């Protein structure tokens, strides 16, 4: 039997995205709150995104909500460098 449909990996047109869990929604909400605290979002943007996060049906939607406010690990500057000190 030859089935070309994906089993794992990225969602496809034929296979929907993984449903979001309550824990994933909470993690996304925390990321958004942290982003607002860093000045990446306004209070209004935070409120809109929190509403969207708590009603997001799938992980893809959650990822979309934080895509423009999440700093990848390799781009993070050590705290001492941010304060003008080099360790």
C-alpha positions as protocol buffer text, in pm:
chain_id: "A"
residue {
  index: 1
  type: UNK
  ca { x: 0 y: 0 z: 0 }
}
residue {
  index: 2
  type: UNK
  ca { x: 148 y: 333 z: -105 }
}
residue {
  index: 3
  type: UNK
  ca { x: 22 y: 637 z: 81 }
}
residue {
  index: 4
  type: UNK
  ca { x: 191 y: 966 z: -9 }
}
residue {
  index: 5
  type: UNK
  ca { x: 19 y: 1164 z: 266 }
}
residue {
  index: 6
  type: UNK
  ca { x: 251 y: 1299 z: 536 }
}
residue {
  index: 7
  type: UNK
  ca { x: 241 y: 1135 z: 876 }
}
residue {
  index: 8
  type: UNK
  ca { x: 473 y: 1372 z: 1062 }
}
residue {
  index: 9
  type: UNK
  ca { x: 621 y: 1712 z: 997 }
}
residue {
  index: 10
  type: UNK
  ca { x: 454 y: 2024 z: 871 }
}
residue {
  index: 11
  type: UNK
  ca { x: 74 y: 2044 z: 843 }
}
residue {
  index: 12
  type: UNK
  ca { x: -49 y: 2005 z: 489 }
}
residue {
  index: 13
  type: UNK
  ca { x: -362 y: 2091 z: 298 }
}
residue {
  index: 14
  type: UNK
  ca { x: -490 y: 1739 z: 364 }
}
residue {
  index: 15
  type: UNK
  ca { x: -392 y: 1723 z: 732 }
}
residue {
  index: 16
  type: UNK
  ca { x: -490 y: 1997 z: 977 }
}
residue {
  index: 17
  type: UNK
  ca { x: -252 y: 2151 z: 1231 }
}
residue {
  index: 18
  type: UNK
  ca { x: -220 y: 1994 z: 1575 }
}
residue {
  index: 19
  type: UNK
  ca { x: -486 y: 2112 z: 1820 }
}
residue {
  index: 20
  type: UNK
  ca { x: -354 y: 2350 z: 2087 }
}
residue {
  index: 21
  type: UNK
  ca { x: -349 y: 2244 z: 2451 }
}
residue {
  index: 22
  type: UNK
  ca { x: -432 y: 2466 z: 2749 }
}
residue {
  index: 23
  type: UNK
  ca { x: -63 y: 2456 z: 2851 }
}
residue {
  index: 24
  type: UNK
  ca { x: 45 y: 2574 z: 2504 }
}
residue {
  index: 25
  type: UNK
  ca { x: -206 y: 2859 z: 2520 }
}
residue {
  index: 26
  type: UNK
  ca { x: -71 y: 2962 z: 2864 }
}
residue {
  index: 27
  type: UNK
  ca { x: 288 y: 2947 z: 2738 }
}
residue {
  index: 28
  type: UNK
  ca { x: 195 y: 3167 z: 2442 }
}
residue {
  index: 29
  type: UNK
  ca { x: 18 y: 3413 z: 2673 }
}
residue {
  index: 30
  type: UNK
  ca { x: 331 y: 3434 z: 2893 }
}
residue {
  index: 31
  type: UNK
  ca { x: 548 y: 3497 z: 2586 }
}
residue {
  index: 32
  type: UNK
  ca { x: 313 y: 3777 z: 2481 }
}
residue {
  index: 33
  type: UNK
  ca { x: 316 y: 3935 z: 2829 }
}
residue {
  index: 34
  type: UNK
  ca { x: 696 y: 3924 z: 2833 }
}
residue {
  index: 35
  type: UNK
  ca { x: 703 y: 4085 z: 2486 }
}
residue {
  index: 36
  type: UNK
  ca { x: 481 y: 4368 z: 2610 }
}
residue {
  index: 37
  type: UNK
  ca { x: 712 y: 4416 z: 2910 }
}
residue {
  index: 38
  type: UNK
  ca { x: 1007 y: 4445 z: 2668 }
}
residue {
  index: 39
  type: UNK
  ca { x: 822 y: 4709 z: 2464 }
}
residue {
  index: 40
  type: UNK
  ca { x: 760 y: 4484 z: 2163 }
}
residue {
  index: 41
  type: UNK
  ca { x: 379 y: 4515 z: 2197 }
}
residue {
  index: 42
  type: UNK
  ca { x: 143 y: 4787 z: 2314 }
}
residue {
  index: 43
  type: UNK
  ca { x: -117 y: 4714 z: 2579 }
}
residue {
  index: 44
  type: UNK
  ca { x: -384 y: 4709 z: 2309 }
}
residue {
  index: 45
  type: UNK
  ca { x: -187 y: 4464 z: 2096 }
}
residue {
  index: 46
  type: UNK
  ca { x: -133 y: 4243 z: 2400 }
}
residue {
  index: 47
  type: UNK
  ca { x: -505 y: 4238 z: 2477 }
}
residue {
  index: 48
  type: UNK
  ca { x: -591 y: 4147 z: 2116 }
}
residue {
  index: 49
  type: UNK
  ca { x: -329 y: 3873 z: 2100 }
}
residue {
  index: 50
  type: UNK
  ca { x: -425 y: 3728 z: 2440 }
}
residue {
  index: 51
  type: UNK
  ca { x: -786 y: 3699 z: 2323 }
}
residue {
  index: 52
  type: UNK
  ca { x: -665 y: 3527 z: 2007 }
}
residue {
  index: 53
  type: UNK
  ca { x: -430 y: 3297 z: 2202 }
}
residue {
  index: 54
  type: UNK
  ca { x: -698 y: 3174 z: 2441 }
}
residue {
  index: 55
  type: UNK
  ca { x: -933 y: 3102 z: 2152 }
}
residue {
  index: 56
  type: UNK
  ca { x: -673 y: 2956 z: 1912 }
}
residue {
  index: 57
  type: UNK
  ca { x: -780 y: 2613 z: 1792 }
}
residue {
  index: 58
  type: UNK
  ca { x: -436 y: 2493 z: 1685 }
}
residue {
  index: 59
  type: UNK
  ca { x: -63 y: 2528 z: 1743 }
}
residue {
  index: 60
  type: UNK
  ca { x: -11 y: 2700 z: 1408 }
}
residue {
  index: 61
  type: UNK
  ca { x: -228 y: 2992 z: 1523 }
}
residue {
  index: 62
  type: UNK
  ca { x: -33 y: 3020 z: 1849 }
}
residue {
  index: 63
  type: UNK
  ca { x: 299 y: 3025 z: 1662 }
}
residue {
  index: 64
  type: UNK
  ca { x: 167 y: 3300 z: 1436 }
}
residue {
  index: 65
  type: UNK
  ca { x: 79 y: 3516 z: 1739 }
}
residue {
  index: 66
  type: UNK
  ca { x: 436 y: 3520 z: 1872 }
}
residue {
  index: 67
  type: UNK
  ca { x: 636 y: 3497 z: 1548 }
}
residue {
  index: 68
  type: UNK
  ca { x: 719 y: 3869 z: 1538 }
}
residue {
  index: 69
  type: UNK
  ca { x: 800 y: 3910 z: 1909 }
}
residue {
  index: 70
  type: UNK
  ca { x: 1010 y: 3602 z: 1983 }
}
residue {
  index: 71
  type: UNK
  ca { x: 1387 y: 3646 z: 1976 }
}
residue {
  index: 72
  type: UNK
  ca { x: 1566 y: 3328 z: 1864 }
}
residue {
  index: 73
  type: UNK
  ca { x: 1822 y: 3196 z: 2114 }
}
residue {
  index: 74
  type: UNK
  ca { x: 2117 y: 3269 z: 1886 }
}
residue {
  index: 75
  type: UNK
  ca { x: 2020 y: 3639 z: 1872 }
}
residue {
  index: 76
  type: UNK
  ca { x: 1984 y: 3691 z: 2245 }
}
residue {
  index: 77
  type: UNK
  ca { x: 2249 y: 3918 z: 2393 }
}
residue {
  index: 78
  type: UNK
  ca { x: 2393 y: 3814 z: 2732 }
}
residue {
  index: 79
  type: UNK
  ca { x: 2260 y: 4030 z: 3016 }
}
residue {
  index: 80
  type: UNK
  ca { x: 2608 y: 4162 z: 3098 }
}
residue {
  index: 81
  type: UNK
  ca { x: 2647 y: 4291 z: 2739 }
}
residue {
  index: 82
  type: UNK
  ca { x: 2311 y: 4466 z: 2754 }
}
residue {
  index: 83
  type: UNK
  ca { x: 2425 y: 4647 z: 3068 }
}
residue {
  index: 84
  type: UNK
  ca { x: 2744 y: 4764 z: 2899 }
}
residue {
  index: 85
  type: UNK
  ca { x: 2968 y: 4507 z: 3069 }
}
residue {
  index: 86
  type: UNK
  ca { x: 3154 y: 4230 z: 2893 }
}
residue {
  index: 87
  type: UNK
  ca { x: 3213 y: 3910 z: 3087 }
}
